[in-house]
């Protein structure tokens, strides 16, 4: 399944801020976590993530610092700020509204097709 770009874009901010509530992290680890959380269905690129992180930093939702680990190259680590936590809470309220409305609309009316070819033939 390929998730539509519009849906990926709409969920990007709360996804990244939510991941950063788990603790500070760097780009590659955030990409890996998104992939894990989605069971491999969301395969973000650096071209999506880094502009988002830079925008979140400009807005004051995240802070960053360069850190070195012995034997590895320097990495830029990101952490959520108080402003970011407030933004995440607002995003969650909005998503809860959207998800709730979708559940009402879809309630047993729209089947989730695991295999659209199943039963044919």
C-alpha positions in Angstrom: 0.0 0.0 0.0 1.2 3.5 -0.8 0.0 6.3 1.5 -1.0 9.4 -0.4 1.4 12.3 -0.3 -1.3 14.6 1.1 -1.9 12.3 4.0 1.8 11.9 4.7 2.2 15.7 4.6 -0.7 16.3 7.0 0.6 13.7 9.5 4.3 14.7 9.3 4.3 17.3 12.1 2.5 15.3 14.7 4.4 12.2 13.8 7.8 13.8 14.3 6.8 15.8 17.4 5.3 12.6 18.9 8.5 10.7 18.2 10.6 13.4 19.9 8.5 13.0 23.0 10.2 9.7 23.4 13.5 11.5 23.7 16.0 13.4 21.6 16.9 11.9 18.2 18.7 12.5 14.9 17.4 12.3 11.4 18.2 8.7 10.4 16.8 7.4 13.7 13.6 9.4 13.2 13.2 7.9 9.7 13.8 4.4 11.1 11.2 5.0 13.9 8.6 6.2 11.4 9.2 3.1 9.3 8.9 0.9 12.4 5.7 2.6 13.7 4.0 2.1 10.4 5.1 -1.5 9.9 7.1 -0.4 6.9 4.1 1.4 5.2 5.6 4.9 5.6 9.0 5.1 4.0 9.9 8.8 4.3 12.9 10.3 2.6 15.5 12.7 4.0 14.0 15.2 1.5 10.7 15.1 3.5 12.2 15.0 7.0 14.9 17.6 7.0 12.9 20.5 5.7 10.2 19.6 8.2 12.8 19.6 11.1 14.2 22.9 10.0 10.7 24.4 9.8 9.8 23.0 13.3 13.1 24.5 14.6 12.3 28.0 13.1 8.8 27.8 14.7 10.4 27.0 18.1 8.8 23.5 18.3 12.2 21.8 18.4 15.8 22.6 19.3 18.9 21.0 18.0 22.5 20.5 18.9 25.4 18.8 17.3 26.8 15.8 19.2 29.7 13.5 18.6 29.9 9.9 19.6 33.3 8.2 19.7 34.0 6.4 16.5 31.0 8.0 14.6 30.5 11.2 12.7 28.8 14.2 14.3 25.0 14.1 14.3 22.5 16.8 14.8 20.1 15.8 17.5 16.6 17.3 17.9 14.5 17.6 21.0 11.0 18.9 21.5 10.4 22.2 23.3 7.6 23.3 25.6 6.1 25.1 22.5 6.4 21.9 20.6 4.6 20.0 23.3 1.7 22.5 23.1 1.6 22.2 19.3 1.6 18.5 19.6 -1.4 18.6 22.0 -3.3 20.9 19.6 -2.4 18.6 16.6 -3.6 15.6 18.6 -6.9 17.3 19.4 -7.4 18.0 15.7 -6.4 14.5 14.6 -8.8 13.0 17.3 -11.6 15.0 15.7 -10.8 13.8 12.2 -10.3 10.2 13.2 -13.5 10.2 15.2 -15.5 11.6 12.2 -13.9 9.1 9.8 -14.8 6.2 12.2 -18.4 7.4 12.3 -18.6 7.7 8.5 -16.9 4.3 7.9 -18.5 2.4 10.7 -19.2 -1.0 9.2 -20.1 0.6 5.8 -16.7 0.6 4.1 -14.9 -2.7 4.2 -11.1 -2.7 4.6 -10.0 -4.8 1.7 -6.8 -6.7 2.6 -6.7 -8.5 -0.8 -9.0 -6.9 -3.4 -8.7 -10.1 -5.6 -9.9 -12.4 -2.8 -13.1 -14.2 -3.7 -12.8 -13.5 -7.4 -12.6 -16.4 -9.8 
